[in-house]
Amino acid sequence: MSTPTSSPPSPPDDFPSAQDGHPAGGPVVARSAASSRFSPVLLVSVALAVVVVAWGAAAGQSLATAGSDALNWITSSFGWLYLLGSLGILVFLVGLALSPYGRLRLGRDEDRPQFKTRSWIAMILSAVMGIGLISCGVAEPVTHLAAPPHGLAEPMTRDAAVTAMQFSFFDWGLHAWGIFAVMGLAMAWSTYRKGRPSLVSALLRPILGKRVDGWVGGGIDVFAVFATLFGTTTSLGLGALQINAGLGSLFGVPVSTFVQVVVIGVVTLLFTVSAVSGVAKGIRYLSETAMGLAGLLLVFTVVVGPSIYLANLLVQALGRYATEFFAMSLTTPADGDLGFMQWWTYFMLAWWLSWAAFVGVFLARISRGRTIREFVVGVLLVPSVVFFVWFTAFGGTAMHLDLTQGTGIAAAAAEDPNSSFFLTLDQFPLSTVTSVLAIVLVVLFFVSGADANTFVLAMLTTRGSERPPTWCLVLWGVLTGAAAVALLVAGGLQALQNMAIVSSAPFLLIVLAVTAAFWKDLRSERPVRT
C-alpha cells in the first residue's frame, strides 16, 4: 500500500487567494509577516513529532508495540465510526449536489472559474496520481485473489478475481474522494466565500465561534498537523520500500532497512530543497511529467495485456461494486475478520483522512468560482474512474497471469507486496524499460507529494500563512524524513500502517465536525432555486 495521492502541479504565480478580493460574507483575514512567527501550534506539533522520532530511535520495539496496542483498541472499539462516517459524508455530498444549494459558488456570486473545465479536471487527476498506483495497483488485487475478503469467494478463481477488484474499487474510490471533497468544499467556502484563514480550525467557526481563536482551535490544528505528518511519513516509508524492491529487481540491490533509510534520506533532501526553492514551474513540470509517464505505462499494459479480459473484468467488477455498495460500506468485523479490516479497510480510510487537509487545501485553491454541484461531480467521479481503470489494467493483468499461466505473482506478493508490480512487468516485452519507468514514477510521486505536504505542514503551523518561512519548510522536511526512518526501523510496514491509523483517529471526528459546520454555514445562505 502507499500514498493515496501525490502533489498536484503547483498553481501559477497569479493563483487566486482570499487576499485577492473581499469575499462575500466577511472580510479577508490578512496574512502579515507576523503570521510566520512562532505559534503554539508549531511548538506543540514539533514537540510531538520529536517525541515520536526520539522514541523510535531509542526504543523502536516499544514504539511498535504501543502503536499496535493503540491500533487494536481504536479499530475494535471505533472501527464502525470510520465506516459510518465516510458513508455519511458521501450521502451528504450527493444530497447537497442535487439540492438547490448545489448552484451556489465557491466564492463570490460573480466569481467564475479561473481554469477551463479541461484544465481543472487535469489538475484533479494530477492530485490522484501517487505512489499507490505502483505499490498497490497489483499488490492489493492479487492479495485479495489469494485470500478473498470476508471469504466471499474461493481463492484463486475467476470469481475471486471479480471480488478482488470490487474491494480494490471500494478502497480507492468514492469513499476516499468523499473525504477529500468535503474538506475541499469546506475550505473553499470558508476561504473564498467567508474570508477566513486557510486553517482547519477556521472551518469550525460556524459551530465553535470565537473558541477557534484560542486553545480549542489550536488543538484542532495540531491534530490536523499530526495526521498530515504521519500520512506523509507512511507514504515516504512505503515509497522507500517500493524503490528498494524495484532496484532489487533490476540491479540486484539488497532489500534491506539500510537501503531504505538511504532512499528516504536522499528523497527528503530533494523534496526539502524543492519546497524551499518555491519554483512553481518546476513542481508543475515534475507532476505533469509523472502523469504523462503513467499514461504511457497504462496504455502499454492494456495493449500487450489481456485486453478483452480486462474490459470484461472492469464491467463485472463495477456492477458488483455498485449493487453491493452499501453492504460493503457497512461490513464490520462482527464475524472476527478484524485482521482484514485493520490491514485494508480501516487502514485505507485512515490514510485518506490523514491526507484530507492537504488535498482539501489544493482542491479549494483550484476550484474557486465553481459551483458546489460541479465540484462534487468532478471530485467524486473523475479520480475514482482513474483508479478503477488503473487497478483493472495492472491488477487484472496480474490476476489473469496467475490464473492462466501460474506465474505466482500472488504468492510473491504475500512475501513482499512491493515486488508484485515489477514481477507483472517482467512477463511482457521491454520489461527493463517499463520497470525503470515505474521506478522513475515512484521517485517523481515521492518528491512532488512530500514537497506539497511539507508546504501544507508549514502553512498550518504559521497561522495559515500562504508563504511560510524557509526555516519552517526545512524543519518540517527534516522531521518528516526522520519520522519515516524511525517508524521504518521500529517495525517496518506494520509500524507505518499502525501509525497512520492511530494518528488519524482524532481527525476523523474533526472531519465530521467540519461537515456539520459547513452545512450550518450553507444554511445561512439563500439557496439558488433550480
C-alpha positions as CSV (number, residue, x, y, z in Angstrom):
1,M,0.0,0.0,0.0
2,S,1.1,3.6,-0.5
3,T,0.1,7.1,-0.8
4,P,-3.4,7.9,-2.0
5,T,-2.1,11.0,-3.7
6,S,0.9,12.8,-4.8
7,S,1.4,16.5,-5.3
8,P,-0.7,18.3,-7.9
9,P,1.1,20.8,-10.2
10,S,1.7,23.9,-8.3
11,P,-0.7,26.8,-9.2
12,P,0.6,29.6,-11.3
13,D,2.2,32.6,-9.7
14,D,-1.0,34.6,-10.0
15,F,-3.1,31.9,-8.3
16,P,-6.1,33.4,-6.6
17,S,-6.2,33.6,-2.8
18,A,-8.5,35.0,-0.3
19,Q,-6.4,38.1,-0.4
20,D,-7.3,38.8,-4.0
21,G,-10.6,40.5,-3.0
22,H,-13.3,40.9,-0.5
23,P,-15.3,37.6,-0.5
24,A,-19.0,37.9,0.1
25,G,-19.9,37.1,3.7
26,G,-17.0,38.6,5.6
27,P,-13.7,40.5,5.4
28,V,-10.5,38.9,4.3
29,V,-8.2,37.9,7.1
30,A,-4.8,39.4,6.3
31,R,-1.7,37.3,6.5
32,S,1.1,39.5,7.6
33,A,4.7,38.7,8.3
34,A,3.7,38.2,11.9
35,S,1.8,35.0,10.9
36,S,5.2,33.4,10.2
37,R,6.4,33.8,13.8
38,F,6.4,31.0,16.3
39,S,2.9,29.9,17.2
40,P,1.7,27.5,19.9
41,V,0.5,25.1,17.1
42,L,4.1,25.0,15.7
43,L,5.7,24.4,19.1
44,V,3.3,21.6,20.2
45,S,3.3,19.9,16.8
46,V,7.1,19.9,16.6
47,A,7.4,18.7,20.2
48,L,5.1,15.7,19.4
49,A,7.0,14.9,16.2
50,V,10.3,15.0,18.0
51,V,9.0,12.7,20.8
52,V,7.9,10.1,18.2
53,V,11.3,10.3,16.4
54,A,13.2,10.0,19.6
55,W,11.0,7.2,20.8
56,G,11.6,5.2,17.6
57,A,15.4,5.9,17.7
58,A,15.8,4.9,21.4
59,A,13.2,2.1,21.8
60,G,11.8,1.1,18.4
61,Q,10.2,-2.1,19.6
62,S,8.4,-0.2,22.4
63,L,7.0,2.3,19.8
64,A,5.9,-0.6,17.6
65,T,4.2,-2.3,20.5
66,A,2.4,0.9,21.6
67,G,1.3,1.5,18.1
68,S,-0.1,-2.0,17.8
69,D,-1.9,-1.8,21.1
70,A,-3.5,1.6,20.2
71,L,-4.5,0.2,16.8
72,N,-6.2,-2.8,18.3
73,W,-8.2,-0.6,20.7
74,I,-9.2,2.0,18.1
75,T,-10.3,-0.4,15.5
76,S,-12.1,-2.9,17.8
77,S,-13.9,-0.1,19.6
78,F,-14.5,2.6,17.0
79,G,-13.8,1.0,13.6
80,W,-17.5,1.2,12.8
81,L,-17.2,5.0,13.0
82,Y,-14.8,5.0,10.1
83,L,-17.4,3.2,8.0
84,L,-20.5,5.2,9.1
85,G,-18.6,8.5,8.9
86,S,-17.3,8.0,5.4
87,L,-20.6,6.7,4.1
88,G,-22.5,9.6,5.8
89,I,-20.2,12.1,4.1
90,L,-20.9,10.6,0.7
91,V,-24.7,10.7,1.3
92,F,-24.3,14.3,2.4
93,L,-22.3,15.3,-0.7
94,V,-24.7,13.7,-3.2
95,G,-27.7,15.2,-1.5
96,L,-26.0,18.6,-1.5
97,A,-25.2,18.4,-5.2
98,L,-28.8,17.5,-6.0
99,S,-30.2,20.3,-3.8
100,P,-30.7,24.0,-4.7
101,Y,-27.5,24.6,-2.7
102,G,-25.6,22.9,-5.5
103,R,-25.8,26.0,-7.6
104,L,-24.0,28.2,-5.1
105,R,-20.5,29.2,-6.0
106,L,-17.3,28.7,-4.1
107,G,-16.5,32.3,-3.8
108,R,-18.5,35.5,-4.5
109,D,-21.6,35.2,-6.6
110,E,-19.9,36.9,-9.5
111,D,-16.8,34.7,-9.4
112,R,-16.2,32.4,-12.3
113,P,-13.6,29.6,-12.6
114,Q,-10.1,30.7,-13.4
115,F,-9.4,27.4,-15.1
116,K,-11.2,25.8,-18.0
117,T,-13.0,22.6,-17.2
118,R,-10.5,20.5,-19.1
119,S,-7.6,22.1,-17.2
120,W,-9.4,21.8,-13.9
121,I,-10.0,18.1,-14.4
122,A,-6.4,17.6,-15.4
123,M,-5.3,19.2,-12.1
124,I,-7.7,17.0,-10.1
125,L,-6.2,14.0,-11.9
126,S,-2.7,15.1,-11.0
127,A,-3.8,15.1,-7.4
128,V,-4.8,11.5,-7.8
129,M,-1.5,10.3,-9.2
130,G,0.6,8.8,-6.4
131,I,2.9,6.1,-5.3
132,G,-0.2,4.0,-4.5
133,L,-0.8,3.4,-8.2
134,I,2.5,1.5,-8.3
135,S,2.7,-0.2,-4.9
136,C,-1.0,-1.2,-4.6
137,G,-2.0,-1.4,-8.3
138,V,-1.0,-5.0,-8.4
139,A,-0.4,-5.9,-4.8
140,E,-3.9,-5.4,-3.5
141,P,-5.9,-7.2,-6.2
142,V,-3.6,-10.3,-6.2
143,T,-3.6,-10.4,-2.4
144,H,-7.4,-10.5,-2.5
145,L,-7.3,-13.1,-5.2
146,A,-5.4,-15.4,-2.9
147,A,-7.4,-14.6,0.1
148,P,-10.8,-13.1,-0.9
149,P,-12.2,-10.5,1.6
150,H,-14.5,-12.0,4.2
151,G,-14.4,-15.4,2.5
152,L,-16.7,-14.2,-0.3
153,A,-15.2,-16.4,-2.9
154,E,-13.0,-19.5,-3.4
155,P,-9.3,-18.4,-3.5
156,M,-7.6,-18.3,-6.9
157,T,-10.7,-18.5,-9.0
158,R,-12.3,-16.2,-11.6
159,D,-15.0,-15.2,-9.1
160,A,-12.3,-14.3,-6.6
161,A,-10.7,-12.0,-9.2
162,V,-14.0,-10.1,-9.5
163,T,-14.3,-9.9,-5.8
164,A,-10.7,-8.7,-5.5
165,M,-11.3,-5.9,-8.0
166,Q,-14.6,-5.0,-6.3
167,F,-12.9,-4.4,-2.9
168,S,-10.0,-2.6,-4.6
169,F,-12.5,-0.2,-6.0
170,F,-14.0,0.2,-2.6
171,D,-10.6,1.1,-1.0
172,W,-9.6,3.5,-3.7
173,G,-12.9,5.0,-5.0
174,L,-15.8,7.1,-3.8
175,H,-15.2,6.8,0.0
176,A,-11.7,8.3,-0.3
177,W,-12.8,11.1,-2.6
178,G,-15.8,11.9,-0.4
179,I,-13.5,12.7,2.5
180,F,-11.3,14.9,0.3
181,A,-14.3,16.6,-1.3
182,V,-16.0,17.6,1.9
183,M,-12.7,19.1,3.2
184,G,-12.1,20.9,-0.2
185,L,-15.7,22.3,-0.2
186,A,-15.5,23.5,3.3
187,M,-12.1,25.1,2.8
188,A,-13.1,26.8,-0.5
189,W,-16.3,28.1,1.1
190,S,-14.6,29.3,4.3
191,T,-11.7,30.9,2.5
192,Y,-13.2,32.4,-0.6
193,R,-16.8,33.0,0.5
194,K,-16.3,33.9,4.1
195,G,-12.7,35.3,4.0
196,R,-11.3,33.1,6.8
197,P,-7.7,31.9,7.0
198,S,-6.7,28.6,5.4
199,L,-6.7,26.7,8.7
200,V,-8.7,23.6,9.6
201,S,-9.8,25.3,12.8
202,A,-11.3,28.1,10.8
203,L,-13.7,25.7,9.2
204,L,-15.3,25.1,12.6
205,R,-16.1,28.7,13.3
206,P,-19.8,28.2,12.5
207,I,-20.2,25.9,15.4
208,L,-17.3,26.9,17.8
209,G,-17.4,30.6,17.3
210,K,-14.5,32.6,18.9
211,R,-13.2,29.5,20.5
212,V,-11.4,28.6,17.3
213,D,-9.1,31.6,18.1
214,G,-7.9,30.1,21.3
215,W,-6.6,26.8,22.6
216,V,-9.5,24.8,21.2
217,G,-8.7,26.0,17.6
218,G,-5.0,25.4,18.3
219,G,-5.7,21.8,19.4
220,I,-7.7,21.2,16.2
221,D,-4.8,22.4,14.1
222,V,-2.4,20.3,16.0
223,F,-4.5,17.2,15.2
224,A,-4.6,18.2,11.6
225,V,-0.8,18.6,11.5
226,F,-0.2,15.3,13.3
227,A,-2.5,13.4,10.9
228,T,-0.9,15.0,7.9
229,L,2.6,14.4,9.1
230,F,2.1,10.7,9.6
231,G,0.1,10.3,6.4
232,T,3.2,11.7,4.6
233,T,5.6,9.7,6.8
234,T,3.8,6.5,5.9
235,S,4.0,7.4,2.2
236,L,7.7,8.0,2.5
237,G,8.3,4.7,4.2
238,L,6.3,2.7,1.7
239,G,7.8,4.7,-1.2
240,A,11.2,3.7,0.0
241,L,10.2,0.0,0.2
242,Q,8.8,0.3,-3.4
243,I,12.0,1.9,-4.8
244,N,14.2,-0.7,-3.0
245,A,12.1,-3.5,-4.5
246,G,12.5,-2.0,-8.0
247,L,16.2,-1.6,-7.6
248,G,16.5,-5.2,-6.3
249,S,14.5,-6.5,-9.3
250,L,16.6,-4.6,-11.9
251,F,20.1,-4.4,-10.4
252,G,20.2,-6.9,-7.6
253,V,20.4,-4.2,-4.9
254,P,19.8,-5.9,-1.5
255,V,16.3,-5.4,0.0
256,S,17.3,-4.1,3.4
257,T,16.5,-1.4,6.0
258,F,19.8,0.3,5.3
259,V,19.0,0.8,1.7
260,Q,15.5,2.1,2.5
261,V,16.9,4.6,5.0
262,V,19.4,5.8,2.4
263,V,16.5,6.2,-0.1
264,I,14.5,8.2,2.5
265,G,17.5,10.4,3.2
266,V,18.1,11.2,-0.5
267,V,14.4,11.9,-1.2
268,T,14.0,14.0,1.9
269,L,16.8,16.2,0.7
270,L,15.2,16.5,-2.7
271,F,11.7,17.4,-1.6
272,T,13.0,19.8,1.1
273,V,15.1,21.7,-1.4
274,S,12.2,21.7,-3.8
275,A,9.8,23.1,-1.1
276,V,12.3,25.8,-0.1
277,S,13.0,26.8,-3.7
278,G,9.4,27.6,-4.3
279,V,9.8,27.1,-8.0
280,A,6.2,26.5,-9.0
281,K,7.0,25.7,-12.6
282,G,9.5,23.0,-11.6
283,I,7.0,21.2,-9.4
284,R,4.3,21.6,-12.1
285,Y,6.7,20.1,-14.7
286,L,7.5,17.1,-12.4
287,S,3.8,16.4,-11.8
288,E,2.9,16.7,-15.5
289,T,5.8,14.5,-16.4
290,A,4.7,11.9,-13.9
291,M,1.2,11.9,-15.3
292,G,2.4,11.5,-18.9
293,L,4.7,8.6,-18.0
294,A,1.9,6.9,-16.0
295,G,-0.4,7.2,-19.0
296,L,2.2,5.6,-21.3
297,L,2.7,2.7,-18.9
298,L,-1.1,2.2,-18.7
299,V,-1.5,2.2,-22.4
300,F,1.4,-0.2,-22.9
301,T,-0.1,-2.7,-20.3
302,V,-3.5,-2.6,-21.8
303,V,-2.1,-3.1,-25.4
304,V,0.2,-6.0,-24.5
305,G,-2.0,-7.5,-21.8
306,P,-5.3,-9.5,-21.9
307,S,-7.3,-6.5,-23.2
308,I,-10.7,-8.4,-23.7
309,Y,-10.4,-10.0,-20.2
310,L,-9.6,-6.6,-18.7
311,A,-12.7,-4.9,-20.3
312,N,-15.0,-7.7,-19.1
313,L,-13.4,-7.6,-15.6
314,L,-13.9,-3.9,-15.3
315,V,-17.6,-4.1,-16.3
316,Q,-18.3,-7.0,-14.0
317,A,-16.4,-5.6,-11.0
318,L,-18.1,-2.2,-11.5
319,G,-21.5,-3.9,-11.5
320,R,-20.8,-5.8,-8.3
321,Y,-19.3,-2.7,-6.7
322,A,-22.5,-0.7,-7.5
323,T,-25.0,-3.4,-6.5
324,E,-23.2,-4.2,-3.2
325,F,-22.1,-0.7,-2.4
326,F,-24.0,-0.2,0.9
327,A,-23.3,-3.8,2.0
328,M,-19.5,-3.2,1.6
329,S,-19.8,0.2,3.2
330,L,-21.3,-1.2,6.4
331,T,-19.4,-4.5,6.7
332,T,-17.8,-4.7,10.2
333,P,-15.6,-7.4,11.7
334,A,-18.5,-8.8,13.6
335,D,-17.6,-12.3,12.5
336,G,-14.0,-12.0,13.7
337,D,-12.4,-10.6,10.4
338,L,-10.6,-7.8,12.3
339,G,-7.3,-8.6,10.7
340,F,-8.5,-7.9,7.2
341,M,-10.3,-4.7,8.3
342,Q,-7.1,-3.4,10.0
343,W,-4.8,-4.2,7.1
344,W,-7.1,-2.9,4.4
345,T,-10.5,-1.2,5.1
346,Y,-9.6,0.7,8.3
347,F,-6.1,1.5,7.1
348,M,-7.2,2.9,3.8
349,L,-9.9,5.0,5.3
350,A,-7.5,6.3,7.9
351,W,-4.9,7.1,5.3
352,W,-7.5,9.1,3.3
353,L,-8.2,11.0,6.5
354,S,-4.6,11.7,7.1
355,W,-4.3,13.3,3.6
356,A,-7.6,15.2,3.9
357,A,-6.1,18.5,5.0
358,F,-3.5,18.6,2.2
359,V,-5.8,17.5,-0.6
360,G,-8.6,19.7,0.7
361,V,-6.4,22.8,0.6
362,F,-5.4,22.0,-3.0
363,L,-8.9,21.3,-4.3
364,A,-10.1,24.5,-2.7
365,R,-7.4,26.5,-4.4
366,I,-8.1,25.2,-7.9
367,S,-11.9,25.4,-7.6
368,R,-12.7,29.0,-6.7
369,G,-15.7,30.1,-8.8
370,R,-17.0,26.6,-9.4
371,T,-20.5,25.7,-8.2
372,I,-20.9,23.2,-5.4
373,R,-22.5,20.8,-7.9
374,E,-19.6,21.0,-10.4
375,F,-17.2,20.4,-7.6
376,V,-18.9,17.3,-6.2
377,V,-19.3,15.7,-9.6
378,G,-15.8,16.4,-10.7
379,V,-14.0,15.5,-7.5
380,L,-16.0,12.3,-6.7
381,L,-16.2,10.8,-10.2
382,V,-13.0,11.7,-12.1
383,P,-10.4,10.4,-9.6
384,S,-12.5,7.3,-8.9
385,V,-12.7,6.4,-12.6
386,V,-8.9,6.8,-12.9
387,F,-8.2,4.4,-10.1
388,F,-10.8,1.9,-11.3
389,V,-9.1,1.8,-14.8
390,W,-5.6,1.7,-13.4
391,F,-6.3,-1.1,-10.9
392,T,-8.1,-3.1,-13.5
393,A,-5.3,-2.8,-16.0
394,F,-2.4,-3.8,-13.7
395,G,-4.2,-5.8,-11.1
396,G,-6.4,-7.6,-13.6
397,T,-3.4,-8.4,-15.8
398,A,-1.5,-9.9,-12.8
399,M,-4.5,-12.0,-11.8
400,H,-5.0,-13.2,-15.3
401,L,-1.4,-14.3,-15.5
402,D,-1.7,-16.2,-12.2
403,L,-5.0,-17.9,-13.2
404,T,-3.9,-18.9,-16.7
405,Q,-0.2,-19.3,-16.5
406,G,0.6,-19.9,-12.8
407,T,3.1,-17.1,-12.6
408,G,2.9,-17.0,-8.8
409,I,2.6,-13.2,-8.5
410,A,0.0,-13.6,-5.7
411,A,2.4,-15.9,-3.7
412,A,5.2,-13.4,-4.2
413,A,3.1,-10.5,-3.1
414,A,2.3,-12.4,0.2
415,E,6.1,-12.5,0.8
416,D,6.8,-8.9,-0.4
417,P,4.0,-6.8,-1.7
418,N,6.4,-4.3,-3.2
419,S,7.8,-6.9,-5.7
420,S,4.4,-7.7,-7.4
421,F,4.3,-4.7,-9.7
422,F,7.7,-5.5,-11.1
423,L,7.0,-9.2,-11.4
424,T,4.0,-8.4,-13.5
425,L,6.0,-6.1,-15.9
426,D,8.6,-8.9,-16.2
427,Q,6.0,-11.1,-18.0
428,F,5.9,-8.7,-21.0
429,P,8.4,-7.3,-23.6
430,L,10.6,-4.3,-22.7
431,S,10.4,-5.3,-19.0
432,T,13.6,-3.5,-18.2
433,V,12.4,-0.3,-19.8
434,T,9.0,-0.4,-18.1
435,S,10.5,-1.3,-14.7
436,V,12.8,1.7,-14.9
437,L,9.8,3.8,-15.9
438,A,7.9,2.5,-12.8
439,I,10.9,3.4,-10.5
440,V,11.1,6.9,-12.1
441,L,7.4,7.4,-11.5
442,V,7.7,6.4,-7.8
443,V,10.5,8.9,-7.3
444,L,8.6,11.7,-9.1
445,F,5.5,11.0,-7.0
446,F,7.7,10.7,-3.9
447,V,9.3,14.1,-4.3
448,S,6.4,16.1,-5.5
449,G,4.0,14.6,-2.9
450,A,6.3,15.2,0.0
451,D,7.1,18.7,-1.3
452,A,3.5,19.7,-1.2
453,N,2.7,18.2,2.1
454,T,5.8,19.9,3.6
455,F,4.3,23.2,2.4
456,V,0.9,22.4,4.0
457,L,2.5,21.5,7.3
458,A,4.4,24.8,7.3
459,M,1.3,26.7,6.4
460,L,-0.8,25.0,9.2
461,T,1.8,25.9,11.8
462,T,2.3,29.5,10.8
463,R,-1.3,30.7,11.3
464,G,-2.3,29.8,7.7
465,S,0.5,31.8,6.0
466,E,0.4,31.3,2.3
467,R,4.2,32.0,2.2
468,P,5.7,30.0,5.1
469,P,9.3,31.0,6.0
470,T,12.2,28.9,4.7
471,W,13.2,27.7,8.2
472,C,9.8,26.3,8.8
473,L,9.8,24.4,5.5
474,V,13.2,22.9,6.2
475,L,12.1,22.0,9.7
476,W,9.1,20.0,8.5
477,G,11.1,18.4,5.7
478,V,13.7,17.1,8.1
479,L,11.1,16.0,10.7
480,T,9.1,14.1,8.0
481,G,12.1,12.2,6.8
482,A,13.2,11.5,10.4
483,A,9.8,10.2,11.4
484,A,9.7,7.9,8.4
485,V,13.1,6.4,9.3
486,A,12.1,6.0,12.9
487,L,8.9,4.1,12.1
488,L,10.6,2.0,9.4
489,V,13.4,0.9,11.8
490,A,10.9,0.4,14.6
491,G,8.6,-2.0,12.8
492,G,8.7,-1.7,9.0
493,L,5.4,-1.8,7.0
494,Q,3.3,-2.8,10.0
495,A,4.5,0.2,12.2
496,L,3.9,2.6,9.3
497,Q,0.3,1.4,8.8
498,N,-0.4,1.4,12.6
499,M,0.8,5.0,13.0
500,A,-1.4,6.1,10.0
501,I,-4.5,4.7,11.7
502,V,-3.7,5.9,15.2
503,S,-2.7,9.4,14.1
504,S,-5.8,9.9,12.0
505,A,-8.4,8.7,14.6
506,P,-8.9,12.1,16.3
507,F,-9.0,13.7,12.9
508,L,-12.0,11.6,11.9
509,L,-14.0,13.4,14.5
510,I,-12.7,16.8,13.2
511,V,-13.7,15.9,9.6
512,L,-17.2,15.0,10.7
513,A,-17.4,18.3,12.7
514,V,-16.2,20.2,9.6
515,T,-19.1,18.6,7.6
516,A,-21.6,19.8,10.2
517,A,-20.1,23.3,10.3
518,F,-20.1,23.5,6.5
519,W,-23.8,22.6,6.4
520,K,-24.5,25.3,9.1
521,D,-22.6,27.8,7.0
522,L,-24.6,26.9,3.9
523,R,-27.9,27.2,5.6
524,S,-27.1,30.9,6.3
525,E,-27.2,31.4,2.6
526,R,-30.3,31.6,0.4
527,P,-30.1,28.6,-2.0
528,V,-30.3,29.1,-5.7
529,R,-33.5,27.6,-7.0
530,T,-33.2,25.2,-9.9
